[in-house]
Amino acid sequence: MNQNDRLRKAAEWADFLELPADLELGEGSQPRVAIAQLLRDFATDPGVSHEPPQITGYRSFAAEEVALINEIKAHAEATRELVERVKNFCVPLEEGSSAVLLSPDPRWLAEARTDLQKGFMCLVRSIAKPETF
């Protein structure tokens, strides 16, 4: 990774962490200061690198695989929001009546939630191809 790539990556992390651009890198125990120091070191010292921790049974992923997994996770989050909307959906039993409401069957809603979660997990695992159970 060249110097420009390192500076770009550090800037991306700083933006993601919402670190102020004028953050001082002085002494102190504030987490933001420590993070900013690490980002500065990463950006300026080619000897400093960060490798993600190895997870047992998983390999390193290509950028395209990461993008696809993140897309799956975004769809999963949208589906979670839909499940919540269904969960909170109620209609009056009779028009104009507010005493008795019809709402989704909690058992089937729980089944749907679980099966959808498993489906998204299976999609992710189909890309990640873990070697462990």
C-alpha positions in Angstrom: 0.0 0.0 0.0 1.5 3.3 -1.0 1.5 6.6 1.0 -1.5 8.0 -0.8 -3.5 4.8 -0.2 -2.6 4.9 3.4 -3.6 8.5 3.8 -6.9 7.8 2.0 -7.6 4.8 4.2 -6.8 6.8 7.4 -9.1 9.6 6.3 -11.9 7.0 5.6 -11.5 5.6 9.1 -11.4 9.1 10.6 -14.6 10.0 8.8 -16.3 6.7 9.8 -15.4 7.3 13.4 -16.5 11.0 13.1 -13.1 12.2 14.4 -12.8 16.0 14.2 -10.2 17.1 11.6 -8.4 19.3 14.1 -8.2 16.6 16.8 -5.0 17.1 18.9 -2.7 14.1 19.1 -1.3 14.9 22.5 -1.0 13.0 25.8 -4.2 11.7 27.4 -6.3 8.7 28.0 -9.2 9.7 25.7 -10.0 6.9 23.2 -10.4 9.4 20.4 -6.8 10.6 20.9 -5.5 7.0 20.9 -7.5 6.2 17.7 -6.3 9.4 16.0 -2.7 8.5 16.9 -3.1 5.0 15.4 -4.6 6.5 12.2 -1.8 9.0 11.9 0.8 6.3 12.4 -0.9 4.1 9.9 -1.0 6.9 7.3 2.6 8.0 7.7 4.6 4.9 8.6 4.7 2.1 6.0 6.0 -0.3 8.7 2.7 0.0 10.6 -0.1 -2.1 9.2 -3.3 -3.5 10.5 -4.4 -7.0 9.5 -7.8 -8.0 10.7 -7.8 -10.7 13.3 -8.0 -14.2 12.0 -11.2 -16.0 12.8 -10.9 -19.7 13.1 -12.2 -21.5 10.0 -12.3 -18.3 7.9 -10.0 -17.2 5.1 -9.2 -13.7 3.9 -11.8 -12.3 1.6 -11.4 -10.5 -1.8 -12.9 -7.0 -2.0 -15.7 -8.3 -4.2 -16.7 -10.9 -1.6 -16.7 -8.3 1.2 -18.9 -6.1 -1.0 -21.4 -8.9 -1.7 -21.5 -10.0 2.0 -22.2 -6.4 3.0 -24.9 -6.2 0.4 -26.5 -9.3 1.9 -26.3 -7.8 5.4 -27.9 -4.6 4.1 -30.8 -6.6 2.7 -31.0 -8.5 6.0 -31.3 -5.2 7.9 -34.1 -4.1 5.5 -35.9 -7.4 6.1 -35.5 -7.0 9.9 -37.3 -3.6 9.6 -40.1 -5.2 7.5 -40.5 -7.9 10.2 -40.8 -5.2 12.8 -43.4 -3.4 10.8 -45.4 -6.6 10.5 -45.0 -7.2 14.2 -46.5 -3.8 15.0 -49.3 -4.1 12.4 -52.8 -4.1 13.8 -56.2 -3.6 12.2 -59.6 -3.2 13.9 -61.8 -6.4 13.9 -64.8 -4.4 12.8 -64.7 -1.1 11.0 -64.7 1.8 13.4 -64.0 -0.5 16.4 -60.9 0.1 18.4 -61.7 -2.4 21.2 -60.7 -5.6 19.4 -57.6 -5.6 17.1 -56.3 -8.2 14.7 -52.5 -8.6 14.7 -50.1 -11.1 13.3 -49.8 -14.5 14.8 -46.8 -14.3 17.1 -45.8 -17.9 16.5 -45.7 -17.5 12.7 -44.0 -14.2 13.1 -41.3 -15.8 15.2 -40.9 -18.6 12.7 -40.6 -16.1 9.8 -38.0 -14.1 11.7 -35.9 -17.2 12.5 -36.1 -18.6 9.0 -35.2 -15.3 7.4 -32.2 -14.9 9.8 -31.1 -18.4 8.9 -31.6 -17.7 5.2 -29.4 -14.6 5.3 -26.8 -16.5 7.4 -26.8 -19.2 4.7 -26.2 -16.6 2.0 -23.3 -15.2 3.9 -21.8 -18.6 4.6 -22.2 -19.5 0.9 -19.8 -16.7 0.1 -17.5 -17.0 3.2 -17.2 -20.8 2.9 -16.1 -21.3 6.5 -14.1 -24.5 7.1 -15.6 -25.2 10.6 -19.0 -26.5 11.6 
